[in-house]
Each structure stands twice: as structure tokens, then as C-alpha cells.
Amino acid sequence: MSDNERENSVGPIIILVIFVAGLILVALADLFHVNVPTIMKMIVGSTTLGLVVFFMHRNGVALRFIVAVALAGLWACMWPAINYWELQQAAHPFLWGESLELSAPSIWWAAWYSKLGGLLALGALGYALGSRLDQRWTSYR
């Protein structure tokens, strides 16, 4: 097989990979009931979180900090979907029997204080859980 034939056979493979990735994105968007740009933000956030957790583990950071960052980070990765769901609720005021106003308050579960509270609560839970796992892990060594 010559170099020219190999170069010609790469094109269909790239097209196939892009097509499969698109199908996965659409399937995930349908699963979470969001649009494709929102699911892409969630995937980028989750990938970044995975890299952060990997490098924390690789550099010897204590397990309690890793678990805290992982749980709080997973919550933060859901924020684009929460924002999307809030907009979907606000776009259908007849569900609430109210008129749509631009100055209407946001839905409580999508407000900044709910996101911050969830972030702090999951971070604290992750720290406690990681401390417990860290104690058990060191006792088995």
C-alpha cells in the first residue's frame, strides 16, 4: 500500500469518528434534556475536572482533598444544564399561571445561592468522606 493510498483511507475514518461523536453528543443531550452546546460545556467541564483530579492524585495530594474537589466539581459541571433548565421553565410561564416578566426572580434551584450552597455542602461532604476513606486506607497499609 503506497503513502497516497494510506492518506486516502484516513479521510473516511475521520468522517466516521466525527459522525459517531456527534451521535454520542445528541444522545447525551437527549438523556439530560438539554441542547448540544450545553452538553458540550458539561463534557469540557467534566474532562477538565478529570484532569485536575488526576494531577492531584499524581502529585500526592491527600485523598480528602481529592474527593472534595471531585464532588464539588461534579456539581459545578451540572451548572450549564441547571441554567438551561431554568430558561426552559421561564420560557413557559403558563406552567406557573403567571405572566412572563423580564424582572421575574429566578427559580430557587438555579439561583447563585443554591449553586454556592450545593458546592460548599458537597465539598464538605467530600472532605469528610475522603478523610474517612483516608483513615481506612492508611490503616490497611
PLY file of the C-alpha trace (Angstrom):
ply
format ascii 1.0
element vertex 141
property float x
property float y
property float z
element edge 140
property int vertex1
property int vertex2
end_header
0.00 0.00 0.00
1.52 3.31 -1.02
1.55 6.50 1.05
-1.06 8.06 -1.22
-3.48 5.18 -0.64
-2.98 5.43 3.15
-3.73 9.15 3.06
-6.90 8.50 1.08
-8.09 5.87 3.57
-7.76 8.24 6.56
-10.50 10.62 5.36
-13.43 8.21 5.75
-12.20 7.16 9.19
-12.10 10.80 10.35
-15.61 11.37 8.98
-16.83 8.23 10.79
-15.27 9.33 14.09
-16.87 12.79 13.80
-20.23 11.21 12.99
-20.07 8.84 15.98
-19.02 11.71 18.29
-21.99 13.72 17.04
-24.35 10.83 17.72
-22.96 10.50 21.25
-23.42 14.24 21.85
-27.01 14.14 20.64
-27.75 11.04 22.74
-26.30 12.68 25.87
-28.21 15.89 25.19
-31.41 13.89 24.88
-30.61 11.97 28.07
-30.15 15.17 30.10
-32.92 17.06 28.24
-30.57 19.87 27.19
-29.27 21.19 23.89
-25.97 20.14 22.32
-23.97 23.30 23.26
-24.94 22.78 26.90
-23.85 19.14 26.89
-20.57 20.19 25.26
-19.96 22.63 28.13
-20.67 19.83 30.58
-18.27 17.47 28.80
-15.50 20.09 28.72
-16.04 20.76 32.43
-16.04 17.07 33.29
-12.89 16.46 31.26
-11.15 19.38 32.96
-12.26 18.07 36.35
-10.92 14.63 35.49
-7.53 16.11 34.57
-7.42 18.17 37.78
-8.25 15.12 39.91
-5.67 13.03 38.02
-2.90 15.55 38.58
-3.90 16.00 42.23
-3.61 12.23 42.72
-0.36 12.05 40.78
1.20 14.82 42.89
0.31 13.07 46.15
-2.50 15.31 47.36
-4.41 13.82 50.29
-7.48 11.77 49.41
-9.77 14.04 51.45
-8.95 16.96 49.17
-9.29 14.89 46.01
-12.75 13.61 46.95
-13.87 17.11 47.99
-12.74 18.61 44.68
-14.28 15.75 42.70
-17.73 16.01 44.33
-17.84 19.80 44.24
-16.53 19.77 40.67
-19.21 17.34 39.51
-21.83 19.70 40.93
-20.21 22.62 39.11
-20.23 20.63 35.87
-24.03 20.45 36.13
-24.44 24.25 36.23
-24.82 24.68 32.44
-27.68 22.17 32.49
-29.26 23.87 35.50
-29.11 27.21 33.68
-30.69 25.62 30.60
-33.48 24.03 32.63
-34.15 27.38 34.32
-34.53 29.05 30.94
-36.91 26.32 29.84
-39.07 26.93 32.91
-39.00 30.71 32.41
-39.97 30.32 28.76
-43.21 28.57 29.72
-44.94 30.88 32.19
-48.30 29.22 31.62
-46.99 26.26 33.62
-46.93 28.51 36.66
-50.02 30.54 35.79
-48.02 33.75 35.72
-47.06 36.22 33.08
-43.52 36.31 31.77
-41.68 39.33 33.09
-38.07 40.21 32.46
-37.61 41.17 36.10
-39.12 37.93 37.42
-36.97 36.25 40.08
-35.04 33.18 39.03
-36.11 29.73 40.11
-34.61 28.98 43.51
-32.76 25.83 42.50
-30.97 27.72 39.70
-30.07 30.79 41.76
-26.47 31.56 42.64
-27.01 30.91 46.34
-28.33 27.40 45.65
-25.35 26.64 43.45
-22.93 28.01 46.04
-24.68 26.14 48.86
-24.52 22.88 46.92
-20.87 23.49 46.10
-19.95 24.11 49.75
-22.09 21.22 51.03
-20.65 18.73 48.55
-17.14 20.00 49.19
-17.60 19.48 52.94
-19.20 16.06 52.38
-16.34 15.09 50.09
-13.79 16.24 52.65
-15.48 14.21 55.40
-15.87 11.15 53.19
-12.31 11.46 51.92
-10.98 11.79 55.48
-12.81 8.62 56.44
-11.51 6.78 53.39
-8.02 8.14 54.02
-8.06 6.77 57.59
-9.19 3.35 56.40
-6.69 3.34 53.54
-3.74 4.15 55.83
-4.80 1.50 58.38
-4.62 -1.20 55.67
-1.08 -0.30 54.61
0 1
1 2
2 3
3 4
4 5
5 6
6 7
7 8
8 9
9 10
10 11
11 12
12 13
13 14
14 15
15 16
16 17
17 18
18 19
19 20
20 21
21 22
22 23
23 24
24 25
25 26
26 27
27 28
28 29
29 30
30 31
31 32
32 33
33 34
34 35
35 36
36 37
37 38
38 39
39 40
40 41
41 42
42 43
43 44
44 45
45 46
46 47
47 48
48 49
49 50
50 51
51 52
52 53
53 54
54 55
55 56
56 57
57 58
58 59
59 60
60 61
61 62
62 63
63 64
64 65
65 66
66 67
67 68
68 69
69 70
70 71
71 72
72 73
73 74
74 75
75 76
76 77
77 78
78 79
79 80
80 81
81 82
82 83
83 84
84 85
85 86
86 87
87 88
88 89
89 90
90 91
91 92
92 93
93 94
94 95
95 96
96 97
97 98
98 99
99 100
100 101
101 102
102 103
103 104
104 105
105 106
106 107
107 108
108 109
109 110
110 111
111 112
112 113
113 114
114 115
115 116
116 117
117 118
118 119
119 120
120 121
121 122
122 123
123 124
124 125
125 126
126 127
127 128
128 129
129 130
130 131
131 132
132 133
133 134
134 135
135 136
136 137
137 138
138 139
139 140
